[in-house]
Amino acid sequence: VQLVESGGGLVQPGGSLRLSCAASGFTFSSYDMNWFRQAPGKERELVASISSGGGSTNYADSVKGRFTISRDNAKRTVYLRMNGLKPEDSAVYYCNARAFILGPRNYWGQGTQVTVSS
């Protein structure tokens, strides 16, 4: 099982980034997908979620209207489009896959750093 994030980097306040998470080793289309983030000294927090079929999404209040989660099951990839970035969005962003298939399944990527600074 692998989840590989990409697309992080340094961006100025107000800028945009698109994170990608490429999945392999499991039945991607059966899993709900999530993006979490963790800033230094803070707990990991859920940023956005998307259901296995892509029909349902949820966002943390802090990113509503600025971030968009999407997925392409044919490409086994989930995305996080981030617009209007703020310094407080700086964190390591993690991709997460969850399902209940013969028991709970929970997989994590290695994370990608997003830094918002002028």
C-alpha positions as CSV (number, residue, x, y, z in Angstrom):
1,V,0.0,0.0,0.0
2,Q,1.3,3.4,-0.9
3,L,0.0,7.0,-0.8
4,V,2.4,9.5,-2.3
5,E,1.7,13.2,-1.9
6,S,3.1,15.9,-4.2
7,G,2.5,19.5,-5.0
8,G,3.6,21.2,-1.8
9,G,6.0,24.1,-1.6
10,L,6.4,27.7,-0.8
11,V,3.7,30.2,-1.8
12,Q,2.9,33.8,-1.0
13,P,-0.2,34.7,1.0
14,G,-3.2,34.7,-1.3
15,G,-1.6,32.2,-3.7
16,S,-2.7,28.8,-4.7
17,L,-1.4,25.2,-4.8
18,R,-2.8,21.9,-5.8
19,L,-1.8,18.8,-3.9
20,S,-2.0,15.4,-5.4
21,C,-2.0,12.0,-3.7
22,A,-1.4,8.9,-5.9
23,A,-2.6,5.6,-4.4
24,S,-1.5,2.1,-5.1
25,G,-1.8,-1.3,-3.5
26,F,-5.5,-1.2,-2.6
27,T,-8.9,-0.8,-4.1
28,F,-8.9,3.0,-4.3
29,S,-12.5,3.4,-5.4
30,S,-13.7,1.6,-2.2
31,Y,-12.0,4.1,0.2
32,D,-13.1,7.4,1.5
33,M,-10.2,9.8,1.2
34,N,-9.1,12.6,3.5
35,W,-6.5,15.4,3.7
36,F,-5.1,16.2,7.1
37,R,-2.5,18.7,8.1
38,Q,-0.2,19.2,11.1
39,A,1.6,22.4,12.0
40,P,4.6,22.5,14.4
41,G,3.4,22.1,17.9
42,K,-0.2,21.4,16.9
43,E,-2.3,18.3,16.6
44,R,-3.1,16.8,13.3
45,E,-6.4,18.1,12.0
46,L,-8.8,17.0,9.3
47,V,-8.9,19.5,6.5
48,A,-11.2,17.9,3.8
49,S,-12.9,14.6,3.1
50,I,-14.4,12.9,0.0
51,S,-16.5,9.8,-0.2
52,S,-15.4,6.8,-2.2
53,G,-17.6,7.7,-5.2
54,G,-16.8,11.4,-4.9
55,G,-20.4,12.4,-4.3
56,S,-19.9,13.8,-0.8
57,T,-17.4,16.2,0.5
58,N,-16.7,17.9,3.8
59,Y,-14.4,20.7,4.9
60,A,-13.0,22.1,8.1
61,D,-14.6,25.5,8.8
62,S,-11.1,27.1,8.5
63,V,-10.8,26.2,4.8
64,K,-14.4,26.3,3.6
65,G,-14.7,28.3,0.4
66,R,-11.0,28.3,-0.2
67,F,-10.1,24.6,-0.5
68,T,-11.6,22.0,-2.8
69,I,-11.1,18.2,-2.6
70,S,-11.7,16.0,-5.6
71,R,-10.8,12.5,-6.8
72,D,-10.2,10.6,-10.0
73,N,-10.9,7.0,-9.4
74,A,-9.6,6.0,-12.8
75,K,-6.2,7.6,-12.0
76,R,-6.3,6.5,-8.4
77,T,-5.6,10.0,-7.3
78,V,-7.1,12.5,-4.8
79,Y,-6.5,16.2,-5.1
80,L,-6.7,19.2,-2.8
81,R,-6.9,22.6,-4.5
82,M,-6.0,25.4,-2.2
83,N,-6.8,29.0,-3.0
84,G,-6.5,32.1,-1.0
85,L,-3.7,30.6,1.1
86,K,-2.9,32.2,4.5
87,P,0.2,31.8,6.7
88,E,-1.9,29.8,9.1
89,D,-2.4,27.2,6.4
90,S,1.3,26.3,6.6
91,A,1.7,22.7,7.7
92,V,2.6,19.3,6.5
93,Y,-0.3,17.9,4.6
94,Y,-1.1,14.2,4.7
95,C,-3.2,12.0,2.5
96,N,-5.3,9.4,4.3
97,A,-7.4,6.5,3.0
98,R,-10.1,4.9,5.2
99,A,-12.6,2.0,4.7
100,F,-14.2,-0.8,6.5
101,I,-13.3,-3.9,4.5
102,L,-13.1,-7.1,6.7
103,G,-12.2,-4.7,9.4
104,P,-11.0,-1.1,9.6
105,R,-8.5,0.0,7.0
106,N,-6.5,3.2,7.5
107,Y,-3.5,4.2,5.4
108,W,-1.3,7.3,5.4
109,G,1.0,9.1,3.1
110,Q,4.4,10.5,4.1
111,G,3.2,14.1,3.9
112,T,4.1,17.2,1.8
113,Q,5.1,20.5,3.3
114,V,3.1,23.6,2.5
115,T,4.6,27.0,3.5
116,V,2.7,30.2,3.1
117,S,5.0,33.2,3.5
118,S,6.0,36.4,1.9
